[in-house]
């Protein structure tokens, strides 16, 4: 599930999907996680 720095958004989505399949997820927390990775990434 975890892919390192470059795959962080994909890893977060995979973990979130797994958690949703096994637990009830707080909708506000889910939106906060999703929203964090919809913003453009800035490359250094």
VENVEN-V883038 format. One record per residue. N is the residue number from 1. RES is the residue in one letter. PHI is phi as a letter, one per 20 degrees, with the letter a starting at -180 (999 if undefined). D_FIRST is the distance of its C-alpha to the first C-alpha in Angstrom with 2 decimals. Layout:
# VENVEN-V883038
N;RES;PHI;D_FIRST
N;RES;PHI;D_FIRST
This chain:
# VENVEN-V883038
1;X;999;0.00
2;X;e;3.80
3;X;d;6.44
4;X;n;9.61
5;X;g;12.43
6;X;f;12.86
7;X;d;9.53
8;X;g;9.70
9;X;g;10.88
10;X;f;8.37
11;X;f;5.50
12;X;f;8.27
13;X;f;9.12
14;X;f;6.16
15;X;f;6.59
16;X;f;10.21
17;X;f;10.48
18;X;g;9.41
19;X;f;11.85
20;X;f;14.42
21;X;f;14.56
22;X;d;15.46
23;X;b;17.19
24;X;e;19.54
25;X;d;18.24
26;X;f;20.96
27;X;g;21.66
28;X;f;22.62
29;X;f;19.43
30;X;g;17.40
31;X;f;19.79
32;X;f;19.57
33;X;f;15.81
34;X;f;16.30
35;X;f;19.48
36;X;f;18.16
37;X;e;16.16
38;X;e;19.02
39;X;f;21.31
40;X;f;21.93
41;X;e;20.41
42;X;d;23.13
43;X;e;23.02
44;X;e;24.93
